[in-house]
Amino acid sequence: MSIRTARAFFGWCALINYWVLLVWLAIVTLGHDWIMGISLRCFEISKGQFDAVDFSCMAGYKAANILLFFVPFLGLSIVLKLASSKDKE
């Protein structure tokens, strides 16, 4: 696999995961009471605990996306930029 292919892979993974995060945010924002009602029936937690768990999961998902996909994408972008500048010399 070439560096360009790996860079494209990590870039698309990061974009898709941010899209999932935005959809998750939209669902929880627009359907907060509905989602909370389902969760409260399944688990015995308070509304505050539901919000805390949801926020924690979103933060963890975002951190994992940054560490697993965005940072490698950025690193490969830097490597490609340095390689292309050395080729011009």
Buried (B, 14 or more C-beta within 10 A) or exposed (E): EEEEEBBEBBBEBBBEBBEEBEEBEEEBEEEBEEBBEEBBEEEEBEEEEBBEEBEEEBEEBBEEBBEEBBEBBBEBBEEBEEEEEEEEE
